[in-house]
Amino acid sequence: MTAQNLGDDIAARHAIASLHASYAQCIDAGELERWHEYFTSDGVYRVTSRENHEAGLPLSLIYCRGHGMMKDRITAMRTANIFEPHVYCHLDGALMIERTDGGWRTTSNFTIMRTMGGGTMSVFACGRFCDEIVAESGALKLRERIVVLDSRQIDTLLVIPL
């Protein structure tokens, strides 16, 4: 980073951190019908294990490509899936940003706390977000979000996007 582009880097870091915070708030507040809006129209959302990610294996626990699949996932969650009500609280940090020709590649660590309807809380998931972010129509959007879970043991309540 040079002193000449420091202002641009600070502005980009702030905008990307704001995107991350807004994304987490959308999910934590249960506003899942807006979740797809954080992605480009052909954006990819994947959840995978660290083991599969490091081995370059394509197996995903959740895979959505494009707004249609993302909207379908939320519609199914709201109308067809049966699960115990719960909410998330995202803790996101250690944001690393790399400028690319078309935007930014970022990595950040996360921990997601889950609170069940009865009030019990637990660490639900932790790992890292591996993102490709682009500017589209004046806003930052996720072209790809790969959620890499540290554990191979995945809770069956993985229904709400992380």
Secondary structure as UniProt FT lines:
FT   TURN            4..5
FT   HELIX           6..28
FT   TURN            29..30
FT   HELIX           32..38
FT   STRAND          39..49
FT   HELIX           50..54
FT   TURN            55..56
FT   STRAND          62..65
FT   HELIX           66..79
FT   STRAND          86..99
FT   STRAND          104..116
FT   TURN            117..118
FT   STRAND          121..136
FT   TURN            137..138
FT   STRAND          139..149
FT   TURN            156..159
//
